[in-house]
Each structure stands twice: as C-alpha cells, then as structure tokens.
Amino acid sequence: MNDLLKIYGFKIIRNHGGTWGIPLIGQILAKRFPYYGLFTIVLAQKK
C-alpha cells in the first residue's frame, strides 16, 4: 500500500498495525511490526 500511495504522490506519515489475533501480545506485536498484522492503517498526506 505504501508503494502505491507514493506512486500517486502521497507522503507516508505513519503506519499503524492492527492486532495479530493473539490475545495480549497481539497488540504489542502490531505496534512493533505494523506490516504483518491482520490489517494496516496508513496515514498519508498529498504532496
């Protein structure tokens, strides 16, 4: 998703990962590795 947004002229500000589906440690892992969660939220700004 980041590459696609960059192609269309967006600047990536932050990625936020969703839970991994594992109770308790899933949220910690999602913060540490946002790309591998069940979903990822990308905050981007048009240049």
ChimeraX attribute file (.defattr): number of C-alpha atoms within 10 A of each C-alpha:
attribute: neighborCount
match mode: 1-to-1
recipient: residues
	/A:1	10
	/A:2	14
	/A:3	9
	/A:4	9
	/A:5	15
	/A:6	15
	/A:7	10
	/A:8	10
	/A:9	12
	/A:10	16
	/A:11	15
	/A:12	16
	/A:13	9
	/A:14	12
	/A:15	16
	/A:16	17
	/A:17	21
	/A:18	21
	/A:19	21
	/A:20	19
	/A:21	12
	/A:22	10
	/A:23	9
	/A:24	10
	/A:25	11
	/A:26	16
	/A:27	18
	/A:28	16
	/A:29	17
	/A:30	21
	/A:31	16
	/A:32	13
	/A:33	15
	/A:34	22
	/A:35	16
	/A:36	15
	/A:37	19
	/A:38	13
	/A:39	14
	/A:40	16
	/A:41	13
	/A:42	16
	/A:43	13
	/A:44	16
	/A:45	13
	/A:46	10
	/A:47	9
